[in-house]
Amino acid sequence: MFEGLAFYESVTGHKGLTVREALPGWTRTMDGINKTVARSNDGNPVADPETFPAELEKEVLDTFFDGVVVTYRENPEEFFYNFKPVNELEDYAVTYVFDHVGEALPWVPVSNCCSSFMKTQIGPWKDLGWWGNHNSRDNFTDYVMGYLAAFEAEKTSGLPADLALAAHHAAEAARRVGDTTTFFGNILMTVDERNDYYTLAPAGEVRPDGRTEWQDLGSISSCQMAYLAKALSKEGLHSPVPKVPLPGDLPHEAIEALFKSIGITLTTCVKKCRCLDEAWFGLTFGDLLGFKILGEPWYEKAERLTYFYPDLFYDLIGSAMDDFQELILVQSGFAIMRKSRGIPLYMTKRMHHSGTLSKSRSSLQNWSTGLTGIPRLKPVPSKSLAKRNIMQNLIMQRRCFTKARSMNACSVLIRR
């Protein structure tokens, strides 16, 4: 895993970029009979830019490929225009085919939504590696979980030499990602399909087919994620926390999109985050969760409303569920950091409550389907159950955060 994290950061040739997926650009044959590993590109042998001990390759062959020969096709130029049209006829016809198919381009269209396979043009993987340029904020928190494991392994004594080296490679990649992300104002950058390879642009700003998104997908959209990017950097995150930019603040983005829809170009100032617990409109999660309607917490009224109008909140906020999932992962990331990076006790408790969100989500799904025996106020058609679960998941997040609403979460110390 650690070497994989390092590869994902190095494959583009640009320091500190993340990618959605990556391929080494060769056909690899693992021969467990003759105990050899062969790599070729267009029939010609190629060398791995990253070298590993021969003993490690032998161990992999003996453990996973003993007595068999397996060929991995990891070059899009080889499989995309011949195997894919046969294996995925429908998807290939409606998704992968654009006007420029067949042209000599340094990228391969793999989605009309978000991503293309870019061919590496600089660095150690030049003219060999391929990578997906949809490195949105959705993927950032997934990376962070691996990076935090690398940090912990890097400072752990007594590890085997190869494991310690791999952890160091991943940790160095993490620091470069943190540095690059913060350098660009908390925007995850990429190489798009319209500019040259040396020009970086915010990820997910324009679709591969040319349509412009109402918001780019590389701008970090929560203060918690912005501070986590700062924590990954070489400088780290110190107490008291500094103000950091939040270019993907959803209320700002939504207001700009609304005015644009009526022909008015409105450019708002980039929001600045002030503390770790900041949510939206300058309020903390404690402020939002403490809001009441006629003396009753808003979430209790909303929970009852879902029984009568199960589709209401799905239509309003269904598309934002990824953002809440990212928030859960970010909180988990800070909780993992608490041992060795000096997060105060009150913050540790807050992260403990936030870390129960995943388990709570599963419990609420059971409640909504009646598996726990809790009665519903009215029968709900099965097709509406998933939609109603979304609001109930948010309600459980409220319950987990409520215990921390009185805690000042604006001070934290994280060192590496």
matplotlib code that plots the C-alpha trace (Angstrom):
import matplotlib.pyplot as plt

x = [0.0, 2.8, 4.6, 1.3, 0.6, 4.1, 3.5, 0.2, 2.0, 5.0, 3.3, 2.2, 5.7, 4.2, 5.1, 2.2, -0.7, -3.2, -4.9, -8.0, -6.3, -2.9, -1.4, 2.3, 1.6, 3.0, 1.9, 3.2, 3.5, 3.9, 5.4, 5.2, 6.6, 9.9, 9.9, 10.2, 8.5, 8.4, 7.2, 6.7, 5.1, 4.0, 6.0, 9.2, 10.7, 10.6, 12.3, 10.4, 11.4, 10.9, 13.3, 12.6, 14.8, 14.9, 14.1, 10.8, 9.7, 10.6, 8.6, 5.6, 5.9, 6.2, 3.3, 0.7, 1.7, 3.4, 2.7, 0.7, 1.3, -0.8, -0.7, -1.8, -2.7, -1.9, -1.5, -4.7, -3.3, -3.3, -6.7, -8.9, -9.6, -9.9, -10.9, -13.3, -15.6, -16.3, -16.4, -18.4, -20.3, -23.1, -20.9, -18.3, -20.9, -22.5, -19.7, -16.2, -16.7, -16.1, -15.5, -11.7, -11.5, -8.9, -6.8, -3.3, -3.9, -1.8, -4.9, -7.7, -11.4, -12.8, -15.7, -18.1, -18.4, -15.2, -12.0, -9.6, -6.5, -3.5, -0.2, 2.7, 5.0, 7.5, 9.3, 10.4, 7.2, 7.5, 6.0, 5.0, 2.6, -1.1, -3.3, -6.8, -7.1, -10.3, -8.5, -11.5, -11.9, -14.0, -10.8, -8.6, -9.9, -9.3, -5.7, -5.4, -6.2, -3.2, -1.0, -1.7, -0.8, 2.5, 3.2, 2.7, 4.8, 7.6, 8.0, 7.7, 11.0, 11.9, 10.1, 11.7, 13.9, 11.8, 8.6, 10.2, 11.5, 8.1, 6.5, 9.0, 8.3, 4.6, 5.1, 7.2, 4.5, 2.0, 4.0, 4.4, 0.6, 0.0, 2.5, 1.1, -2.6, -1.9, 0.3, -2.7, -5.0, -6.5, -7.3, -6.4, -4.8, -4.5, -3.7, -6.8, -7.6, -7.4, -4.0, -0.5, 0.9, 2.9, -0.3, -2.1, -5.8, -8.4, -9.6, -13.1, -13.5, -14.5, -15.8, -13.8, -16.6, -16.2, -19.1, -18.3, -19.3, -21.3, -18.5, -15.1, -14.4, -10.9, -11.6, -11.7, -15.2, -15.0, -12.8, -12.0, -10.5, -8.6, -7.0, -6.1, -4.3, -2.4, -1.6, -0.1, 2.3, 5.9, 5.0, 2.2, -0.8, -0.1, -2.0, -3.7, -4.8, -4.3, -7.0, -7.0, -8.8, -11.9, -12.3, -15.1, -17.4, -20.7, -22.9, -20.6, -20.5, -24.3, -24.9, -22.5, -24.2, -27.7, -26.7, -25.0, -28.2, -29.9, -27.1, -25.2, -21.6, -21.0, -17.6, -17.5, -14.5, -12.9, -14.1, -11.5, -11.8, -11.1, -11.4, -11.6, -15.3, -16.4, -19.3, -21.2, -22.2, -19.5, -21.2, -19.7, -21.4, -22.3, -24.2, -26.0, -27.0, -28.2, -30.7, -34.3, -37.7, -40.4, -38.3, -37.7, -34.5, -34.8, -33.6, -36.5, -39.0, -37.1, -37.1, -40.9, -41.3, -39.4, -42.2, -44.8, -42.6, -39.8, -38.6, -38.3, -34.8, -33.5, -34.4, -32.9, -29.6, -29.3, -26.4, -24.5, -24.1, -20.5, -19.6, -20.9, -19.0, -15.9, -16.5, -16.7, -13.3, -11.7, -12.8, -11.5, -8.2, -7.8, -8.7, -5.9, -3.5, -4.3, -1.7, 1.5, 0.6, -0.6, -4.3, -5.8, -8.1, -11.3, -10.5, -9.9, -13.3, -14.9, -13.3, -14.4, -18.0, -17.6, -15.9, -19.2, -20.9, -20.4, -21.9, -24.8, -25.5, -26.0, -28.3, -30.5, -30.9, -32.3, -34.6, -36.0, -36.7, -38.3, -35.7, -35.3, -39.1, -39.4, -42.8, -43.1, -45.8, -47.0, -46.0, -43.3, -42.9, -39.7, -38.4, -38.5, -36.6, -33.2, -34.2, -35.5, -32.3, -30.3, -32.1, -31.9, -28.2, -27.8, -29.9, -27.5, -24.6, -26.4, -26.6, -23.0, -21.9, -24.3, -22.2, -19.4, -21.3, -20.0, -16.4, -14.1, -12.5, -10.4, -7.1, -5.0, -1.4, -0.2, 3.5, 5.4]
y = [0.0, 2.5, 2.0, 2.4, 5.7, 6.9, 5.7, 7.6, 10.8, 10.3, 9.0, 12.4, 13.9, 16.9, 17.1, 16.9, 15.9, 13.3, 11.1, 9.0, 5.9, 5.1, 2.4, 1.7, 1.5, -2.0, -5.6, -7.5, -11.3, -13.0, -16.4, -18.6, -21.6, -20.1, -17.6, -14.5, -11.1, -9.6, -6.1, -5.0, -2.1, -2.6, -5.8, -4.2, -4.9, -2.0, -1.5, -0.5, 3.1, 2.0, -0.8, -3.4, -6.1, -9.3, -11.2, -9.3, -10.3, -13.9, -13.9, -12.4, -15.1, -17.9, -16.7, -15.7, -17.2, -20.5, -22.9, -20.5, -17.7, -14.6, -11.7, -8.2, -5.7, -2.3, -0.2, 1.6, 1.9, -1.8, -2.7, 0.4, 0.4, -3.4, -5.2, -2.6, -2.3, -6.0, -6.4, -3.3, -2.6, -0.5, 1.6, 2.0, 3.3, 5.9, 6.9, 6.4, 7.5, 11.2, 13.0, 12.8, 9.1, 7.8, 11.0, 10.9, 12.4, 12.2, 11.2, 8.6, 9.4, 7.1, 9.1, 11.8, 13.0, 13.5, 11.8, 11.0, 8.8, 11.2, 9.9, 11.0, 13.4, 14.4, 12.7, 9.1, 7.7, 9.8, 8.1, 5.1, 5.9, 6.6, 8.3, 9.5, 13.3, 13.3, 13.9, 15.5, 16.3, 13.1, 11.1, 13.3, 12.0, 8.4, 9.2, 10.8, 7.5, 5.9, 8.9, 8.8, 5.1, 6.0, 8.7, 6.3, 3.6, 6.1, 6.9, 3.3, 1.6, -2.0, -2.4, -4.5, -2.3, -2.6, -1.7, 1.3, 2.5, 2.1, 4.0, 6.8, 7.1, 7.4, 9.9, 12.1, 11.9, 13.0, 16.0, 17.0, 16.7, 18.8, 21.4, 21.6, 21.7, 24.6, 26.4, 26.6, 27.9, 24.5, 23.5, 20.0, 20.7, 18.5, 18.4, 18.9, 18.0, 21.5, 22.8, 21.6, 19.1, 21.8, 23.9, 22.9, 23.6, 23.0, 19.4, 18.8, 22.3, 21.4, 17.9, 15.9, 16.6, 20.4, 21.2, 23.5, 22.3, 24.7, 24.1, 22.6, 19.4, 20.2, 23.1, 21.9, 22.4, 22.0, 23.7, 20.3, 19.1, 22.4, 22.1, 18.4, 19.4, 21.9, 19.2, 17.0, 19.7, 20.0, 23.0, 21.1, 22.5, 24.4, 26.0, 28.4, 27.4, 30.0, 31.3, 29.2, 29.6, 27.6, 28.0, 25.4, 26.7, 25.4, 28.4, 30.8, 28.4, 28.1, 31.8, 32.4, 29.7, 31.1, 34.6, 33.1, 31.2, 34.6, 36.1, 37.9, 37.2, 37.5, 36.9, 36.5, 36.6, 33.3, 32.3, 32.0, 29.2, 30.3, 27.1, 23.4, 23.2, 25.7, 24.7, 27.1, 30.8, 31.5, 29.1, 26.1, 22.7, 23.3, 26.4, 24.7, 21.7, 23.9, 25.7, 25.4, 25.9, 27.1, 25.8, 22.3, 21.2, 21.5, 17.9, 16.4, 18.3, 17.2, 13.5, 13.5, 15.2, 12.4, 10.0, 12.0, 13.3, 10.8, 12.3, 15.9, 15.9, 13.6, 16.1, 18.9, 17.5, 14.0, 15.1, 16.4, 13.1, 12.6, 15.8, 14.4, 11.2, 13.2, 15.0, 11.7, 10.6, 13.9, 13.7, 10.2, 11.5, 14.0, 11.3, 9.1, 11.9, 12.6, 10.2, 11.6, 15.1, 16.6, 17.1, 18.3, 16.1, 18.0, 17.5, 13.8, 13.4, 15.3, 13.0, 9.9, 10.9, 11.7, 8.4, 6.5, 7.9, 4.9, 2.5, 4.9, 5.1, 1.3, 1.4, 4.0, 2.0, -0.9, 1.5, 2.9, -0.6, -1.7, -4.4, -3.2, -3.4, 0.4, 1.3, 3.9, 6.5, 5.5, 2.8, 3.9, 2.4, 0.4, 2.7, 5.6, 4.0, 4.8, 8.4, 8.7, 7.1, 10.1, 12.5, 10.0, 9.6, 13.4, 13.2, 10.6, 12.8, 15.5, 13.2, 12.3, 16.0, 17.3, 16.1, 18.3, 21.4, 23.2, 22.4, 25.0, 23.3, 26.2, 25.1, 22.1, 21.1, 18.6, 18.0, 15.4]
z = [0.0, 0.9, -2.4, -4.2, -2.5, -3.5, -7.1, -7.3, -6.4, -8.6, -11.8, -13.1, -12.9, -11.1, -7.4, -5.0, -7.3, -6.5, -9.1, -9.4, -10.7, -12.2, -14.5, -15.2, -19.0, -19.6, -20.1, -17.1, -17.0, -13.6, -14.4, -11.3, -13.2, -14.3, -11.5, -13.7, -14.1, -17.6, -18.5, -22.1, -24.0, -27.6, -27.6, -26.4, -23.0, -20.5, -17.2, -14.0, -13.1, -9.4, -8.5, -5.8, -4.3, -6.3, -3.1, -2.9, -6.4, -5.7, -2.5, -4.4, -7.1, -4.6, -2.5, -5.1, -8.5, -7.7, -10.6, -12.7, -15.3, -15.1, -17.6, -16.5, -19.2, -17.7, -20.8, -21.9, -25.4, -25.6, -24.2, -24.5, -28.3, -28.8, -25.7, -24.3, -27.3, -27.1, -23.4, -22.6, -25.8, -24.3, -22.0, -24.7, -27.2, -25.0, -22.7, -24.1, -27.7, -28.5, -31.7, -31.3, -30.9, -33.3, -33.1, -31.8, -28.4, -25.2, -23.3, -23.5, -22.9, -20.2, -19.0, -20.2, -16.6, -14.8, -15.9, -18.7, -18.7, -19.2, -20.5, -18.4, -20.3, -17.6, -14.7, -14.2, -15.7, -18.9, -22.0, -19.9, -17.1, -17.3, -14.7, -14.2, -13.9, -11.8, -8.5, -6.8, -3.1, -2.9, -3.2, -1.0, 2.3, 1.1, 0.4, 3.8, 5.6, 3.9, 4.5, 8.2, 8.3, 6.6, 9.1, 12.0, 10.3, 9.6, 13.3, 14.4, 15.3, 14.6, 11.3, 8.5, 6.4, 3.2, 5.1, 6.8, 3.4, 1.8, 4.6, 4.2, 0.5, 1.2, 4.0, 1.7, -1.0, 1.6, 2.6, -1.1, -1.6, 1.5, 0.3, -3.2, -2.1, 0.3, -2.2, -4.6, -1.9, -1.0, -4.5, -5.9, -9.2, -12.3, -16.0, -18.1, -21.7, -23.1, -21.9, -22.3, -19.8, -17.9, -17.2, -14.0, -13.6, -10.8, -11.0, -12.3, -13.6, -17.2, -18.2, -20.8, -23.3, -22.8, -20.5, -17.5, -14.1, -11.8, -9.3, -9.8, -7.9, -6.8, -4.5, -0.9, 0.5, 4.3, 6.9, 8.4, 5.1, 4.6, 8.0, 7.3, 4.1, 6.2, 8.7, 5.9, 4.7, 5.9, 8.0, 9.7, 11.7, 15.0, 17.8, 17.5, 14.0, 11.3, 8.9, 5.7, 2.4, 1.6, -2.2, -2.5, 0.2, -0.9, 0.0, -1.9, -4.9, -4.9, -4.7, -7.6, -9.7, -8.9, -10.2, -13.2, -14.1, -14.5, -16.5, -13.7, -13.0, -9.3, -7.8, -4.1, -1.8, -0.9, 2.5, 5.3, 7.9, 11.4, 13.5, 13.1, 14.1, 11.5, 9.3, 7.1, 7.2, 9.9, 12.3, 14.0, 14.0, 17.6, 16.6, 13.8, 15.9, 18.7, 16.4, 17.6, 15.9, 18.4, 21.3, 19.7, 18.1, 14.3, 13.7, 15.8, 13.6, 10.5, 11.6, 12.0, 8.6, 6.8, 7.7, 5.8, 3.0, 2.5, -0.7, 0.5, 1.9, -0.7, -3.4, -1.3, -0.2, -1.7, -3.9, -0.9, 0.9, -0.4, 1.4, 4.7, 4.1, 3.5, 6.8, 8.6, 7.2, 8.0, 11.6, 11.7, 10.3, 13.1, 15.6, 14.3, 14.7, 18.4, 19.9, 18.5, 17.3, 20.6, 19.9, 23.3, 25.3, 24.5, 20.8, 21.3, 22.9, 20.0, 17.5, 19.5, 19.1, 15.4, 14.8, 15.6, 12.5, 10.3, 12.8, 13.4, 9.7, 9.5, 12.6, 11.0, 7.8, 10.0, 11.7, 8.4, 7.1, 10.4, 11.1, 14.7, 15.5, 15.8, 14.3, 11.6, 11.6, 8.1, 5.6, 3.2, -0.3, -0.7, -3.4, -1.0, 1.8, 0.5, 0.0, 3.5, 4.9, 3.7, 6.1, 8.9, 8.4, 8.9, 12.0, 13.5, 12.6, 14.7, 17.6, 17.5, 17.2, 19.8, 22.7, 21.4, 20.7, 23.8, 23.1, 21.7, 18.7, 17.5, 19.0, 18.1, 17.8, 15.2, 14.7, 12.7]

ax = plt.figure().add_subplot(projection="3d")
ax.plot(x, y, z, "-o")
ax.set_aspect("equal")
plt.show()
